[in-house]
């Protein structure tokens, strides 16, 4: 595939016009147009809608851009990688984290790793659960951190910790003083849920369906962090896990454990065909340390020893 054509496509889409792309790539507009046309022919995709005066990306074009953009970003990193190899800094760790654990678990572990091993070059990417498996199998990353289970034949998983689901309530809510809550207690209050297809949404639905309740809901959101923020602003209540709740850090909300007791698992993901490296093992050690810190700080989190 013509790398120059890929660059022309990306520059045109991100810049919004052939003129911007031509200036960025130091080419003429007709040259950029020919590159894009050749790429469309090779891919057998219509990347842009040319029916109007403006060049508008098609749905296929946007889907391809999301993938091609990462490929080109990696190509742009080649000179830096070569320079670091020449300088003797060859330890590179590529981490992907799911949003639910990015702040409370992955980020602190990366920070500790960098402090103790400044020779390791780390990239930390936060992606939705449905994307994480694809990127890991594609060997885009060395290790993933997220909610389990993940059912994929080419991904090995290892549990680090478990957390109980908790009700996230606005401070001053009538239920805020309870030591524990049942799904029945929440039935009359509007619930902010996650969108369908997300693991936490399935877990939340299961809590209510187990007792035959269909909760009232206000809206569906794409992440538990957003749901918690809406609760903090007084928009309703939600159910999350203690790992998410551990990092909210606001006096506007209260967390109350859900009973009967359930557990949600979190841990490591990596391609089965991958080879352990000193950088990856050092990162796993920092993840274990952070998991123990969370367990020590919150009664509704416990570590799981697998070694």
C-alpha positions as CSV (number, residue, x, y, z in Angstrom):
1,X,0.0,0.0,0.0
2,X,1.2,3.5,-0.9
3,X,2.3,5.2,2.4
4,X,2.3,8.6,0.6
5,X,-1.4,8.0,-0.4
6,X,-2.3,7.2,3.2
7,X,-0.6,10.4,4.4
8,X,-2.5,12.4,1.8
9,X,-5.8,10.8,2.9
10,X,-5.1,11.6,6.6
11,X,-4.0,15.1,5.9
12,X,-7.1,15.8,3.8
13,X,-9.5,14.5,6.3
14,X,-7.9,16.1,9.3
15,X,-7.3,19.4,7.5
16,X,-10.7,19.5,6.0
17,X,-9.6,20.3,2.4
18,X,-7.2,19.4,-0.4
19,X,-5.6,22.9,0.0
20,X,-4.7,22.3,3.6
21,X,-3.4,18.8,2.9
22,X,-1.4,20.1,-0.1
23,X,0.3,22.7,2.0
24,X,1.1,20.3,4.8
25,X,2.6,17.7,2.4
26,X,4.3,20.2,0.2
27,X,2.4,18.9,-2.9
28,X,0.0,20.4,-5.4
29,X,-3.7,19.9,-4.9
30,X,-4.1,17.8,-8.0
31,X,-1.2,15.6,-6.8
32,X,-3.0,15.1,-3.4
33,X,-6.3,14.4,-5.3
34,X,-4.6,11.7,-7.4
35,X,-3.1,10.0,-4.4
36,X,-6.5,9.8,-2.7
37,X,-8.1,8.5,-5.9
38,X,-5.4,5.8,-6.2
39,X,-5.9,4.8,-2.6
40,X,-9.7,4.5,-3.1
41,X,-9.1,2.3,-6.1
42,X,-6.7,0.1,-4.2
43,X,-9.0,-0.2,-1.2
44,X,-12.2,-0.4,-3.3
45,X,-13.8,2.1,-0.9
46,X,-15.3,5.6,-1.4
47,X,-13.4,7.6,1.2
48,X,-14.9,11.0,0.3
49,X,-18.3,12.2,-1.0
50,X,-17.6,14.5,-3.9
51,X,-21.2,15.4,-4.7
52,X,-21.0,18.8,-3.1
53,X,-18.6,21.7,-3.2
54,X,-16.7,20.4,-0.2
55,X,-14.9,17.1,0.2
56,X,-16.8,15.2,2.9
57,X,-15.6,11.9,4.3
58,X,-18.0,9.0,3.9
59,X,-18.9,6.6,6.7
60,X,-16.4,4.1,5.2
61,X,-13.8,6.9,5.0
62,X,-14.2,7.7,8.7
63,X,-14.0,4.0,9.7
64,X,-10.8,3.6,7.6
65,X,-9.4,6.9,9.1
66,X,-9.7,5.6,12.6
67,X,-7.5,2.6,11.7
68,X,-5.1,4.2,9.2
69,X,-4.5,7.0,11.6
70,X,-3.0,4.7,14.2
71,X,-0.8,3.0,11.5
72,X,0.5,6.3,10.4
73,X,1.1,7.5,13.9
74,X,3.2,4.4,14.5
75,X,5.1,5.2,11.3
76,X,5.8,8.7,12.5
77,X,7.2,7.2,15.7
78,X,9.9,5.2,13.8
79,X,12.6,8.0,13.9
80,X,12.1,8.4,17.6
81,X,12.3,4.7,18.2
82,X,15.5,4.4,16.2
83,X,17.1,7.3,18.0
84,X,16.3,5.7,21.4
85,X,17.7,2.3,20.3
86,X,20.9,4.0,19.2
87,X,21.0,5.8,22.6
88,X,20.7,2.5,24.4
89,X,17.1,3.1,25.6
90,X,15.5,0.0,24.2
91,X,12.9,-1.0,26.8
92,X,9.5,0.0,25.4
93,X,6.2,-1.0,27.1
94,X,2.9,-0.4,25.3
95,X,0.0,-0.5,27.7
96,X,-3.7,-0.4,27.0
97,X,-6.2,0.2,29.8
98,X,-9.9,0.1,30.0
99,X,-11.6,3.3,31.3
100,X,-12.8,1.7,34.5
101,X,-9.3,1.0,35.8
102,X,-7.3,3.8,34.0
103,X,-7.2,6.2,36.9
104,X,-7.3,4.1,40.0
105,X,-5.0,1.3,38.9
106,X,-3.2,1.7,35.5
107,X,-2.1,5.4,35.8
108,X,-0.6,5.1,39.4
109,X,1.3,1.9,38.3
110,X,2.7,3.6,35.2
111,X,3.8,6.6,37.3
112,X,5.6,4.3,39.9
113,X,7.2,2.3,37.0
114,X,8.6,5.5,35.5
115,X,10.0,6.7,38.8
116,X,11.8,3.4,39.5
117,X,12.8,2.6,35.9
118,X,13.4,5.9,34.0
119,X,15.0,3.8,31.2
120,X,11.6,2.4,30.2
121,X,9.7,4.2,27.5
122,X,5.9,3.7,28.2
123,X,2.9,4.5,26.1
124,X,-0.5,4.3,27.9
125,X,-3.6,4.2,25.8
126,X,-7.2,4.2,27.3
127,X,-9.7,2.3,25.1
128,X,-13.1,0.9,25.5
129,X,-13.4,-2.8,26.5
130,X,-14.7,-3.8,23.1
131,X,-11.6,-2.4,21.4
132,X,-9.0,-3.7,23.8
133,X,-9.0,-7.3,22.7
134,X,-8.7,-6.4,19.1
135,X,-5.6,-4.3,19.7
136,X,-4.0,-6.8,22.0
137,X,-4.5,-9.7,19.5
138,X,-3.1,-7.4,16.8
139,X,0.1,-7.0,18.9
140,X,-0.4,-3.2,19.1
141,X,0.2,-3.5,22.9
142,X,2.3,-5.6,25.2
143,X,-0.2,-5.7,28.1
144,X,-3.7,-4.7,28.9
145,X,-5.4,-3.8,32.2
146,X,-9.2,-4.0,32.6
147,X,-12.4,-5.6,33.7
148,X,-12.6,-9.4,33.5
149,X,-13.7,-11.8,32.1
150,X,-12.5,-11.3,28.6
151,X,-13.3,-14.3,26.5
152,X,-10.9,-14.6,23.6
153,X,-8.9,-17.6,22.6
154,X,-5.7,-15.6,21.9
155,X,-5.7,-13.6,25.1
156,X,-4.5,-14.8,28.5
157,X,-6.0,-13.1,31.6
158,X,-5.0,-13.0,35.2
159,X,-7.1,-11.5,38.1
160,X,-5.4,-8.9,40.2
161,X,-8.3,-7.8,42.4
162,X,-12.0,-7.9,43.0
163,X,-14.3,-5.1,43.9
164,X,-17.9,-5.0,45.1
165,X,-20.6,-3.0,43.2
166,X,-21.7,0.1,45.1
167,X,-24.6,2.5,44.7
168,X,-23.3,6.0,43.8
169,X,-25.7,8.5,45.4
170,X,-25.7,12.3,45.6
171,X,-24.7,13.6,49.1
172,X,-27.9,14.2,51.0
173,X,-29.8,11.5,49.2
174,X,-32.4,9.7,51.4
175,X,-30.5,6.4,51.1
176,X,-27.0,7.9,51.8
177,X,-27.0,7.0,55.5
178,X,-27.6,3.3,54.9
179,X,-24.7,0.9,55.5
180,X,-25.8,-1.3,52.6
181,X,-28.5,-1.3,50.0
182,X,-30.5,-3.9,48.1
183,X,-31.7,-3.6,44.5
184,X,-35.2,-3.3,45.9
185,X,-34.2,-0.1,47.8
186,X,-33.2,1.6,44.6
187,X,-36.3,0.6,42.5
188,X,-38.1,3.9,43.0
189,X,-35.2,6.1,42.1
190,X,-34.1,7.0,38.5
191,X,-30.9,5.2,37.6
192,X,-28.2,6.5,35.2
193,X,-27.0,3.4,33.2
194,X,-24.2,2.6,30.9
195,X,-24.9,1.9,27.2
196,X,-25.8,-1.6,26.1
197,X,-22.8,-3.8,25.2
198,X,-20.7,-2.6,28.1
199,X,-19.8,-5.1,30.8
200,X,-20.8,-2.8,33.7
201,X,-24.2,-2.3,32.1
202,X,-24.7,-6.1,31.9
203,X,-23.6,-6.4,35.6
204,X,-26.0,-3.6,36.6
205,X,-28.9,-5.2,34.8
206,X,-28.1,-8.5,36.4
207,X,-28.4,-7.0,39.9
208,X,-31.9,-5.8,39.2
209,X,-33.1,-8.7,37.1
210,X,-32.0,-11.1,39.8
211,X,-34.9,-9.8,42.0
212,X,-37.3,-9.1,39.1
213,X,-36.9,-5.3,39.0
214,X,-36.8,-3.1,35.9
215,X,-35.2,0.1,37.1
216,X,-36.3,3.5,36.1
217,X,-33.6,5.2,34.1
218,X,-32.8,8.8,33.0
219,X,-30.2,8.3,30.4
220,X,-27.5,5.9,29.1
221,X,-23.9,7.0,29.1
222,X,-20.7,5.6,27.6
223,X,-18.6,5.4,30.8
224,X,-19.0,4.9,34.5
225,X,-16.9,8.0,35.1
226,X,-19.5,10.1,33.3
227,X,-22.3,8.4,35.2
228,X,-20.6,9.2,38.5
229,X,-20.2,12.8,37.4
230,X,-23.9,13.1,36.6
231,X,-24.7,11.8,40.0
232,X,-22.4,14.4,41.6
233,X,-24.3,17.0,39.7
234,X,-27.6,15.7,41.1
235,X,-28.9,14.1,38.0
236,X,-29.8,10.7,39.6
237,X,-28.1,7.6,41.0
238,X,-26.0,4.9,39.5
239,X,-24.3,1.6,40.3
240,X,-20.5,1.2,39.7
241,X,-17.7,-0.7,41.2
242,X,-15.5,0.3,44.1
243,X,-12.5,0.7,41.7
244,X,-14.3,3.5,39.9
245,X,-15.7,5.0,43.0
246,X,-12.2,5.0,44.6
247,X,-11.1,7.7,42.3
248,X,-14.1,10.0,42.2
249,X,-12.7,12.2,44.9
250,X,-15.7,14.5,45.5
251,X,-17.7,15.5,48.5
252,X,-20.8,15.6,46.3
253,X,-21.4,11.8,46.3
254,X,-21.8,8.9,48.7
255,X,-21.0,5.2,48.0
256,X,-23.0,2.4,49.6
257,X,-22.3,-1.3,49.1
258,X,-24.9,-3.4,47.3
259,X,-26.1,-6.6,49.0
260,X,-26.2,-9.5,48.6
261,X,-22.5,-9.3,48.1
262,X,-21.1,-9.7,44.6
263,X,-17.7,-9.3,43.2
264,X,-16.4,-7.8,40.0
265,X,-12.9,-8.9,38.7
266,X,-10.1,-6.8,37.3
267,X,-6.7,-7.8,36.1
268,X,-4.2,-8.4,33.3
269,X,-4.6,-9.2,29.6
270,X,-1.9,-10.1,27.2
271,X,-1.5,-12.0,23.9
272,X,-0.8,-15.7,24.6
273,X,1.9,-15.7,21.9
274,X,3.7,-12.7,23.6
275,X,7.0,-13.1,25.4
276,X,7.5,-11.7,28.9
277,X,10.0,-8.8,29.0
278,X,11.6,-7.1,32.0
279,X,9.6,-4.0,31.4
280,X,6.3,-5.9,31.4
281,X,7.2,-7.8,34.5
282,X,8.2,-4.6,36.3
283,X,4.9,-3.0,35.3
284,X,3.0,-6.0,36.6
285,X,4.8,-5.7,39.9
286,X,3.7,-2.1,40.2
287,X,0.1,-3.1,39.4
288,X,0.2,-5.6,42.2
289,X,1.5,-2.9,44.6
290,X,-1.3,-0.5,43.6
291,X,-3.9,-3.3,43.9
292,X,-2.8,-3.9,47.5
293,X,-3.0,-0.2,48.2
294,X,-6.5,0.0,47.0
295,X,-7.5,-3.1,49.0
296,X,-5.9,-1.6,52.1
297,X,-7.8,1.7,51.6
298,X,-11.3,0.2,50.8
299,X,-13.1,-2.6,52.5
300,X,-15.0,-3.4,49.3
301,X,-11.8,-4.2,47.3
302,X,-9.6,-7.3,47.8
303,X,-6.6,-8.6,46.0
304,X,-6.3,-12.0,44.4
305,X,-3.0,-13.8,44.6
306,X,-2.4,-16.1,41.6
307,X,1.3,-16.8,42.1
